[in-house]
């Protein structure tokens, strides 16, 4: 979204970011209610499912400030975003390694 004079079109960039965030939130809202059912299908007990979901929430809660600190201190925002994306994909793929009961 660069113009010929090198300035960003903030309105367009904000609209694209808002659209991405909306679609991401919709996808997440469709997935999370069924994640507990999937974990139960894999044979986890209710307690283990609760621990897995709580761990997910705690990691999310801790990673936000840590990633912000790393991005600001070392000026590597793109590396932190790519690391977060790859880490999320790796965790999602690890669920496939759990054998069904």
C-alpha positions, 0 to 999 in steps of 0.5 A: 500500500505504498504511494509514489511519495513513500507514505503509507495509506493508513486507512487501507492498511487498517481496513486490511488488518481489520478484515484479517482480524475479523476472519481470523477470529471467526475461524478461531470461534468456529474451531475452539468449541470443537477442540474439546470434543476432539480431545475427548475423541482421542481418549483424553479424560475430562481432567486431561482435556481441561489441563490441555485447554488451560495450558493453551490459555496460559501459553497464549497469555504469557506469549503476548507480552514476551513476543512484544518485548522481544520484538521491541528490544531486538527490533525483529518484529517480522521474525517474531511474527513468523516464529509465532506462526510456525510455532502455532502450525507445529502445535496444531500438527502435534495434535495429529500425532496423538493416536485415537483411543 
